Amino acid sequence: MAFNGTWKIDRNENYEKFMEAMGVNMMKRKLGAHDNLKITIQQDGDKFTVKEASNFRTIEIDFTLGATFDYSLADGTEVTGSWNLEGNKLVGSFTRKDNGKVLKAYREIVNDELVQTYVYEGVESKRIFKR
C-alpha cells in the first residue's frame, strides 16, 4: 500500500543512455527526458491500477501480481511480462516482442520518493518521483 498515491517525476539518472540502449531515436530520447510524467498507483491486495500521464500519452494499466500481461512502452515498443512483490519492492520482468530481449523494472519507496529503476542490455537508469 506504500505505493498508493500520485507521483510526479523529479529527476532522472542515466535515462537517455537507457533509451538509447532500447533503440529509441534521438528526437524521442530528447522528448522523453522531459516528459513531465505523473504516475498514480492504487493497490488493492495483489491488484494494481497504474495511470501514467505525460506530455505524450495517458494510459491506465491494471495488473495482478504474478500474472502476465501485454504492455506498450511510450515509444511504441511492445512487451509482455509481469510484476511481482519481493519484500517492499515491485520487480517487473518484461520481454520485448520484437527481439526477445528482457527489460527489468523495479519500483521501491526510498525516503518518501518512488524510485523506478530500469535495466536493459546492461544499462541501468533511475527515474525518481515525489508525491
Summary of the structure (lengths in Angstrom):
residues: 131
radius of gyration: 13.8
end to end distance: 14.1
largest distance: 39.7
contacts: 373
relative contact order: 0.22
helix: 11%
strand: 58%
